[in-house]
Amino acid sequence: MGENITAPKIRAMKASGEKIVCLTAYDAYFGKLADNAGVDLILVGDSVANVVLGYPNTVPVTMDEMLHHVRAVHRGVRRSLLVADMPFGSYNASVEQAVENAVSLAKAGAESVKLEGDYSEAIAAIVKTGIPVMGHVGMTPQSVNNFGGFRVQGRGEAGKDVVSKAKSIQDAGAYAIVLELIPADLAAQITAELSIPTIGIGAGQQCDGQIQVLHDILGLSSETFKHAKRFAEAENLLGKAIRDYSCEVRNESFPTVENSF
């Protein structure tokens, strides 16, 4: 499979022109699946809130819940860089709070943490402890209530603010930055102006890498999104398997002698 992926390796991939493949995972099984498939970076996203835990968005997920899922994914990952989202409320109050929670995620197995928004002082302090930080600008889901929904950010003059935040995050010491739901031309501009890699989601082709939610690309959700592509229809396949099992139990064709002791 090759050498382990590290934060410096991710940063170096920009200079070498290698596209960076990133994907979310929330448990040991899917962490192992993504790792074995050669994904460069696995994010234990706070999207676990709505994708796995049934919350309406990412805001309610707690540090304890994030720590639980980071530990689980860590058990399945060997090569990919394991990044953990810092959930809403875990870094917003103070630099000290941010460092304390980043350290907790690192002790749970995260090799890097990700923060949403321009928290430059917190990013610099976390980096100073020895924990690599990934930034995130554009549509930052933890601010969904402030944005009034999941909307494209950075259109027109508002793009200048996104560029400014991206540069500030880079200057604070981040090794990479997620660009979410921004116009493709703005993402291309930021990618050209930054020395660190840009990881796009709904930000066009010119980013240095791409990240997607695992369940979206596998078709494990009834929802579809413009920024995602369903590479499989796993929900249909799994639903059929469960219906077939149910049918065979009810008609007494399972279990058979082969399934009995």
VENFENVEN-V354349 format. One line per field, one symbol per residue. ss: DSSP state (A for helix, B for strand, O for the rest). psi: psi as a letter, one per 30 degrees, with the letter a starting at -180 (. if undefined). burial: + if it has 24 or more other ideal C-beta (glycine too) atoms within 12 Angstrom, else -. A space follows every 50 residues. Layout:
ss: ???
psi: ???
burial: ???
This chain:
ss: OOOOOOAAAAAAAAAAOOOBBBBBOOOAAAAAAAAAOOOOBBBBOOOAAA AOOOOOOOOOOOAAAAAAAAAAAAOOOOOOBBBBBOOOOOOOOOAAAAAA AAAAAAAOOOOBBBOOOOOAAAAAAAAAAOOBBBBBBBOOAAAAAAAOOO OOBOOAAAAAAAAAAAAAAAAOOOOBBBBBOBOAAAAAAAAAAOOOBBBB BOOOOOOOBBBBOAAAAAOOOOOOOOOOOOOOOAAAAAAAAAAAAAAAAA OOOOOOAAAOO
psi: falkkleeeeeffeefgkkkjkkllfleefeeeeeffgkekkkilfffef eefglfafefkleeeeeeeeeeeeffkeelkjkkkjlkffffeleeeeee eeeeeefffkfllkkkliieeeeeeeeffgjkkkljlbjjffgeeefglj kklgkbffeeeeeeeeeeeeffgkflkkjkhlkeeeeeeeeeflflkkjk jhgafflflkklkefeffhgkflkkeflkjflieeeeeeeeeeeeeeeee ggfklaefgl.
burial: ----+-+-+++-++----++++++++++-++++++---++++++++++++ +++---+++-+-+-++++++++++-+++++++++++++-++---+-++++ ++++++-++++++++++++++++++++-+-++++++++++++++-----+ -+++----+--++-++++++-+++++++++++++-++-+++--+-+++++ ++++-++++++++++++++++-----++---------------------- -----------
